[in-house]
């Protein structure tokens, strides 16, 4: 099943178009770069690249991340109409995966709204302690969000403000 799913995902246009860009981003930043799509309550990783010195374990094509506490998930929830995003957040299980996980409905919706207004979102140790990530939406020619793009860094490498300053251009 995994081989079949991997063949399907890698044959899709978005991952094929994104892979060279993910590879270049990962090489240039020396961080992991992932492309994800919202599927139900989760984000499914559809393309990924890891630099030699970056995070390299755990995530691969087909991996699922909970949308409520991952940067990729929040950026994709922010692409939905606000009422739809709220409906989805209220319906999903939202356990605290770490001591820093924002998992209450109001907190998650606040993060999603912040992403809508700022154009990006971060997650600092919410999915896994010691891992920071930032995500932005990926748009098609019509301006519709088709995926989310994230980079991740180990917390000991840089603080969240340093991470944001190094990789976010407003």
C-alpha positions in Angstrom: 0.0 0.0 0.0 2.8 2.4 0.9 4.6 1.8 -2.4 1.3 2.4 -4.3 0.6 5.6 -2.4 4.2 6.8 -2.9 3.9 6.1 -6.7 0.7 8.0 -6.8 1.9 11.0 -4.8 5.2 11.3 -6.7 3.4 11.1 -10.1 1.1 14.1 -9.2 2.1 17.4 -10.8 2.5 19.5 -7.7 5.2 17.3 -6.1 7.0 16.9 -9.4 7.1 20.6 -10.0 8.0 21.4 -6.4 10.8 18.9 -5.8 13.6 20.9 -7.6 12.5 24.0 -5.6 12.4 22.1 -2.3 15.9 20.7 -3.1 17.3 24.2 -3.8 15.6 25.6 -0.7 16.9 22.8 1.5 20.4 23.1 0.1 20.5 26.9 0.4 19.1 27.1 3.9 20.6 23.8 5.2 17.2 23.0 6.7 14.5 20.4 5.9 11.8 21.6 3.4 8.4 20.0 3.0 5.4 20.4 0.8 2.1 19.3 2.3 -1.6 19.1 1.5 -4.6 19.1 3.8 -6.4 15.7 4.0 -9.1 15.7 6.6 -7.6 16.5 10.0 -4.1 16.0 8.8 -1.4 17.3 6.5 0.1 14.7 4.2 3.7 15.3 3.1 3.7 15.1 -0.7 7.3 16.2 -1.3 10.3 16.6 0.9 14.0 17.5 0.8 16.6 17.4 3.6 20.0 19.1 3.5 23.0 17.2 4.9 23.0 19.0 8.2 19.2 19.3 8.7 16.5 17.1 10.3 16.5 13.9 8.3 14.6 11.4 10.3 10.9 10.8 10.9 9.2 12.5 8.0 8.9 11.2 4.5 6.5 11.4 1.6 3.1 10.2 2.9 3.8 11.1 6.5 0.8 12.7 8.3 1.0 15.7 10.6 -1.9 16.9 12.7 -3.2 20.1 11.2 -4.0 21.9 14.5 -0.4 22.0 15.8 1.8 21.9 12.8 2.9 25.0 10.9 1.9 23.3 7.6 -1.5 22.4 9.0 -2.2 25.9 10.2 -1.2 27.5 7.0 -3.6 25.2 5.1 -6.4 25.8 7.6 -5.8 29.5 7.1 -6.5 29.0 3.3 -10.0 27.8 4.1 -13.0 30.2 4.6 -13.0 31.1 8.4 -16.2 29.2 9.1 -14.9 26.1 7.4 -11.6 26.3 9.3 -13.4 26.7 12.6 -15.7 23.8 11.8 -12.7 21.5 11.1 -10.8 22.6 14.2 -13.8 22.0 16.4 -14.3 18.6 14.9 -10.7 17.3 15.3 -9.1 15.6 18.2 -6.5 18.0 19.6 -4.3 16.3 22.2 -1.4 18.2 23.7 1.5 16.4 22.0 4.1 18.4 24.0 4.0 20.8 26.9 4.0 23.7 24.4 1.3 22.4 22.0 -1.5 24.9 21.4 -4.5 22.6 21.3 -7.6 24.5 22.6 -10.0 25.6 19.9 -9.6 29.3 20.6 -5.8 29.1 20.6 -5.6 27.1 17.4 -8.1 29.5 15.7 -6.0 32.5 16.9 -2.9 31.0 15.2 -4.9 30.4 12.0 -6.2 34.0 12.0 -2.6 35.2 12.6 -1.5 33.2 9.6 -4.2 34.7 7.5 -3.1 38.3 8.4 0.7 37.8 8.3 1.0 35.3 5.5 3.1 32.7 7.4 3.0 30.8 10.7 5.4 29.1 12.9 5.3 26.2 15.4 7.8 26.0 18.2 8.1 22.6 19.8 4.4 21.9 19.5 4.6 18.8 17.3 7.9 17.6 18.7 10.0 19.2 21.4 13.2 20.7 20.0 11.8 21.3 16.5 10.8 24.6 15.1 9.0 25.1 11.8 7.7 27.9 9.6 5.2 27.5 6.8 3.8 29.6 4.0 1.0 28.9 1.5 1.7 27.8 -2.1 -0.6 29.4 -4.6 -1.6 28.4 -8.1 -2.0 30.9 -11.0 -5.5 31.9 -9.8 -4.3 32.7 -6.3 -5.8 29.6 -4.7 -3.8 27.8 -2.1 -2.7 24.4 -3.4 -0.3 23.3 -0.7 1.8 24.5 2.2 5.6 24.8 2.2 7.6 24.5 5.4 11.2 24.6 6.7 12.2 23.1 10.0 15.2 23.5 12.3 16.4 22.0 15.5 15.8 24.3 18.4 19.5 24.2 19.5 20.5 25.8 16.2 18.6 29.0 16.6 15.8 30.6 18.6 12.4 31.2 17.0 13.1 34.9 16.5 16.4 34.1 14.9 14.7 31.5 12.7 12.0 33.9 11.6 14.5 36.7 10.9 16.8 34.4 8.9 14.1 32.9 6.7 11.1 35.2 6.6 11.0 38.2 4.3 7.9 40.4 4.8 
